[in-house]
Amino acid sequence: MTDAPEYLRAGAIACLSGASVRTVRRWIADELLPSVKVRGMRLVPRKAVERLLSPAPLDWAEPEVEIQQEQLVRRTREST
């Protein structure tokens, strides 16, 4: 068992992520981070913070998006 808390407040998340408390609260409001309200405090599960801050997998970029962007550029050039 670790000493790390299971739930974190916005200030702790800000320290871990390097983001401002305001940005962390925006993440919570935008539901990028799930939270629960306990005695007036917003608490975020540590696992959710770890998921948000973990690096994206190497295959994250989708080739389909790149192809669509190239087609859009080509169409724009053709129409001018």
C-alpha positions as CSV (number, residue, x, y, z in Angstrom):
1,M,0.0,0.0,0.0
2,T,1.3,3.5,-0.9
3,D,1.0,6.7,1.0
4,A,-0.3,8.5,-2.1
5,P,-3.9,9.8,-1.7
6,E,-6.5,8.1,-3.8
7,Y,-8.1,11.4,-4.7
8,L,-6.5,14.8,-5.4
9,R,-7.6,18.4,-5.2
10,A,-7.0,20.9,-8.0
11,G,-4.0,22.4,-6.2
12,A,-2.2,19.1,-6.0
13,I,-3.0,18.3,-9.7
14,A,-1.6,21.7,-10.6
15,C,1.6,20.9,-8.8
16,L,1.9,17.5,-10.5
17,S,1.1,18.8,-14.0
18,G,2.8,22.2,-14.0
19,A,-0.5,23.7,-15.0
20,S,-2.3,26.5,-13.1
21,V,-5.0,25.8,-10.6
22,R,-7.4,27.7,-12.9
23,T,-6.5,25.4,-15.8
24,V,-7.0,22.3,-13.7
25,R,-10.4,23.6,-12.7
26,R,-11.2,24.2,-16.4
27,W,-10.2,20.5,-17.1
28,I,-12.7,19.5,-14.4
29,A,-15.5,21.7,-15.7
30,D,-14.9,20.5,-19.2
31,E,-15.0,16.9,-17.9
32,L,-11.5,16.1,-19.0
33,L,-11.0,15.0,-15.4
34,P,-13.9,13.3,-13.6
35,S,-14.5,14.6,-10.1
36,V,-16.8,14.1,-7.1
37,K,-17.8,16.8,-4.7
38,V,-17.2,15.9,-1.0
39,R,-17.9,18.5,1.7
40,G,-17.6,21.3,-0.8
41,M,-14.3,20.1,-2.2
42,R,-13.8,18.8,-5.8
43,L,-11.8,15.6,-5.7
44,V,-10.3,13.8,-8.8
45,P,-9.3,10.2,-8.8
46,R,-5.5,9.8,-9.0
47,K,-5.9,7.2,-11.8
48,A,-7.7,9.8,-13.9
49,V,-4.9,12.3,-13.4
50,E,-2.3,9.7,-14.3
51,R,-4.2,8.9,-17.5
52,L,-4.4,12.6,-18.5
53,L,-0.7,13.2,-17.8
54,S,0.6,10.0,-19.4
55,P,2.3,10.3,-22.8
56,A,0.2,9.4,-25.9
57,P,1.0,6.0,-27.4
58,L,3.3,6.1,-30.4
59,D,0.6,5.2,-32.9
60,W,-1.6,8.1,-31.7
61,A,-1.4,10.0,-34.9
62,E,-3.9,8.6,-37.4
63,P,-2.8,8.4,-41.0
64,E,-6.4,9.0,-42.1
65,V,-6.2,12.5,-40.7
66,E,-3.0,13.3,-42.5
67,I,-4.5,12.1,-45.8
68,Q,-7.6,14.2,-45.3
69,Q,-5.4,17.3,-44.5
70,E,-3.4,16.7,-47.7
71,Q,-6.6,16.4,-49.8
72,L,-8.0,19.6,-48.3
73,V,-4.7,21.5,-49.1
74,R,-4.8,20.1,-52.7
75,R,-8.5,21.1,-53.2
76,T,-7.8,24.6,-51.8
77,R,-4.9,25.0,-54.3
78,E,-7.0,23.7,-57.2
79,S,-9.9,26.1,-56.4
80,T,-7.6,29.2,-56.5
